[in-house]
Amino acid sequence: MKSSRVVRGYGPLDLYLAKQRCKTANKQIILAGKNGRILDIGCGLYPLFLTTVNFAEKYGMDRTVPPDSCGEIKSKNIVFVKGEIGDEKRLAFDDNFFDVVTMLAVFEHIEPGQLADVHGEIYRILKPGGLYFMTTPAVWTDGLLRFLARIGLISDVEIKDHKGSYNHSMAASILQQAGFKKEGMRFGHFELFMNLWVTAVK
């Protein structure tokens, strides 16, 4: 499968990085799967992460979704919802609907002033005890990422769309504003500390 079909960026490292995010996410949410319901926000035209997880019901939300004619993806039994996170005042799901919500490398693409409201909606649609998982580049990598984009190793389009960069404390503060409790959060890094992840339990 060509990277241009799987990820939005066209840099030679983009597909590799996407696969690392999927692998990291799977390690953190594995116990919530099988009989559960998952939403991946920013799933992309090809929902790479959702094709790797074993959940009873899988939903993907993105500004672009696969056309009905794309049988290869439709056969994965994923429900696609078209929408731009941050533009949607209210997500099109009932309260307490999902066991897991994920957002892989999307946090940094949202306007900082909208992050608390976005995560308030994520909190609303999670079941009590449900899990939120996110990844974002570590704040110190901003200059490095822009350099890698300039030399063509990662997508220049993606990097130019970054609205902010964050560390664990900054991300935790935003999640707390949305209703998540600090004691229900866990934190980690991957890819030589260049990316960070956070889980938060409702």
Secondary structure, DSSP 8 states (H G I E B T S, - for coil): --HHHHSS--STTHHHHHHHHHHHHHHHHGGG-SSSEEEEET--SS-TTGGG---SEEEEEESS---TT-HHHHTT-EEEEE--TTT-SS-SS-TT-EEEEEEES-GGGS-GGGHHHHHHHHHHHEEEEEEEEEEEEBGGGHHHHHHHHHTTSS-HHHHHT----B-HHHHHHHHHHTT--GGGEEEEEETTTTEEEEEEE-
